Amino acid sequence: MDELFAAAKKAADSNKCCSYSRFTVGAALLTKQGKIYTGFNVENCGIQSICAERTAFVKALSEGEPAKIFEAIAVVGRRLEADKFARTVPCGYCRQFMSEYADSDFEIKLLDENLNEKYSYKLKDLLPEAFTDF
């Protein structure tokens, strides 16, 4: 998982699109075949900003990866002025989005460098009653 966190941190550090919140988020999405797709949050002055997690998923899907082949995602975030990444949990919209393209056992990995802690959650634990296609 260190490789996944390193990729997420690199994505967050390359972000030049978070001038409104000054909070950068990086995500690294791992397929079951071991391929990694990264993304960062992209902000604009309207309400159409996109989160890092969805950016990584959309990159993977647009490159031809099928749904339900994703194993885990690492998510990191920090204020631009901060040196360390703080625990950053995916928003509700991202959790619901992930539920469409990942299994309920999909792992969400978080990092808090301030506390020197790593966290791991299953999607089903962070979104216990996902809206699904009936």
N, C-alpha and C positions, 0 to 999 in steps of 0.2 A: 504493500500500500504506500510505501514511501515514494515510489515512482509516480503514483497517481497524485499524491499531495504535491510533489515537486512540479508536475505538469500544471496543476491547478494554480499554484503560486506563480509560475511563470506567466500564465495567462492573465492573472490579476495584475501582475507587475507591468504587463505590456498595455494595459488599458488606458486609452486616451479619451474615452467617451463617457466619463463620469463626473463632468464638471459641475453638475447641479447638486448632487448629494455629496460629492467628494468621497464617496465610499465605493471602493472597487471590490468586485467579487469575481473570482475565477472558479471554473468548474472543469473537471477532467472526467469524461465518461468512458468507462471500460466495457468493451464487448466481451462476450463469452469466448471469443477467439483471440483475445488479448490486444486488440487494437484500441487506441486511445484517441478520443476527439475532445478538443478543448473549446472553451468559450469564455467570454467575459460579459459583464452587463453593459448594455448600450443605452444611454440615456438621451432624451431630447426634451424640449421644453413643454411638450404635450404629455398626454397620458399613455403614449404608445411605446414607452421604454420596454426593453426586453431584458430578462434576467440571464445570468450566465448559464444557468442550468438548461434553460430552453434553447439558448444559443448552441450549446454543445449537442443537444439532442437533434436540433434542426440540421446542424452540419452533418451529423451521422446519417440521418434519414435521407437528406438530399444527396449524399454520396452513395446511396443505394443500400444501406444497412436496413434489414427488415425489422419490424417491431418485435419485441419480446426476446431479443438476443443480447440485451444489455445486462451486465452483471452488477456494476456498481458505479457510483459517481462520488468524487471527492469535491467538496465545496469549501472554499476559503474566502474570507473577506476582511477588509480593514479600511479604516479611514486613510486617505492619502498621506496625512501627516504622521500616522502611526508607523512604528517600526515592525510591530508584530501583528500577525493575523489573529483575530478573535473568532470565537464560535459563531458561525453564521448559518442559520437553519433555512432551508428553502422555504419560500413563501407558499401560501395555500394554492395559488394559481399554478406554481411549478409542480407542487405535489400532485395536483389533479392531472396536469399535463403528463407527468411521468407515468401515472397510472394507466394512461392510454397506450403507452409504448413499452412498458416494463412490467415484469411479473410482480406480484405482491411481496415476494421475497427479495426483490431488488434492494441492494444495500446502499445507504446514504452515509458517507464518511465525512466527518467534520473534524476540524483542527482548531485548538485554542493554544496558541504559542504563549500567551500570557500565563496560563495555568499549566503549560506543558502537558496538555491532555489531548487525546484522540477519542472520538466518539463514533459509534457505529449503530445505525438504526435500520430496520427493515421498513420499506415503504408502507407496508400494512400497519405498522405501529405509528407512523406519523400521519397516516391518512386512513383511519380505521373504517370509515364508511364512505369510501369513494363513490362518486356518481359514476355508474357504469351503464353501458348500453343495454337496455332491457330488451 
